[in-house]
Amino acid sequence: MFGWMTEQNYEMIVGVGSAIVDIFSEVEDSVLVDLSLEKGTMSLISREVSIEVAEHIESLNEQGGGSVANTMVGIARLGVPSKMVARVEEDVLGLVFEGELKFAGVELNPFYVPLSDPLGTGRCFVMVTPDAERTMLTYLGASAGIGELEMSTLLTSPPPVTYLEGYLLDCPDMFAPLRDLAAKSSALGRKVAVSLSDPELVKRHRSRLLELIDSGVSVVFANAEEAANLTDSGDPTFAAAMLGERGISGAITLGPEGALGFDQNQMIRLPAHPTDLVDTTGAGDQFAAGWLAGLAKGFDLEKRTSLGLLCAAEVVSHFGARPQVDILELAKEQGLA
């Protein structure tokens, strides 16, 4: 058996996701028009297209990213042990990804592919327009090959909480092991949390997402558009009620209007924490970090949702998808630690 408990007496949260390095740039709306992109979305691109995009932007910085990786960093900084399972390549970007996670206190279980493989470590171009909205183009690289190899340990002994990004459904070999993990975790009384990740992804994989959720998922995170695409309803309260009836807890984030937390028995709507909006990159990732850290600490639904909103407010106040202040100290000041 694997030891998922730690000396802090919090159960470890294990994330499974794509190993991505974010490349940030500030762009005018005209750049999105030139690239035929819809603002606020995430699209998958080929290596050839990634080279073309790089010619249209001026990089502000590069840093380890990926939705689940961002969340794992937030969880670790809130004092809850976290681990990530991912596939990377031993190239420069792979070393950036691994080094930043370890520096943030996240245990990494990387699965390397040979240097001779031409894919390279994944990367995401995060283009931020003057309205602080981010549009992302992601080249999965080595992450596209994630599958049963990476999932074998989790399937042998599921951790107390596993966090998955919906983006994994774009990886051809992931659906079956994700479904099996959800089913086994549920049977053992353990939890699997899923982020819906992106509105277009929900459209692409709606039937598979519903099948995965019904296989034994315990927690779902979504923004309003993602929830609408999943439930065929533009009313977040209806979407939350539908998920609650399926035995799910979680939250639907509502941007500047806050978030709607829910479980099988209740629904609570909380306002956003006040902040100066700079860049929305990572808002959902850090909301999930706060909510899941609150779950590990035994917080009730209202306190989990409030901690999620606090983490989201911190990350949108600056460029980048990870906290830049001592988020645990900030939570303590707000009575959320």
Number of C-alpha atoms within 10 A of each C-alpha: 7 10 9 18 14 11 7 10 11 17 21 23 25 25 26 25 21 31 32 31 26 25 23 23 18 19 18 12 15 11 16 16 11 9 11 9 17 12 16 18 15 21 16 15 15 14 18 9 13 17 10 12 15 12 8 13 17 13 15 10 11 19 18 25 27 25 26 31 32 24 30 33 30 31 31 22 24 23 16 25 26 26 24 24 23 26 26 30 26 17 14 10 22 23 16 18 26 21 14 16 22 13 10 15 19 24 19 19 14 16 16 16 18 13 11 9 10 12 20 23 28 26 28 25 24 24 27 24 20 12 12 19 17 23 22 22 22 22 25 26 23 26 26 21 20 23 20 16 12 19 19 13 14 20 18 12 16 25 23 18 24 26 26 23 22 20 21 21 19 15 15 12 16 18 19 13 18 24 20 16 26 25 21 21 25 17 11 12 12 18 24 27 24 26 23 23 22 21 20 16 21 24 13 13 17 16 12 14 21 14 14 20 23 17 18 25 28 26 24 25 25 28 21 23 20 25 28 18 19 22 17 12 15 15 13 23 19 15 22 27 19 15 25 21 13 16 17 23 24 28 32 25 30 18 17 13 12 21 25 23 26 25 22 16 11 12 18 14 19 16 14 19 17 13 14 10 17 17 23 24 28 24 26 27 28 32 29 36 30 31 29 28 31 25 18 20 16 12 17 11 21 18 19 27 30 26 29 31 28 24 30 31 25 25 29 24 20 18 22 25 29 28 23 12 11 11 21 19 14 16 17 11 10 12 10 18 19
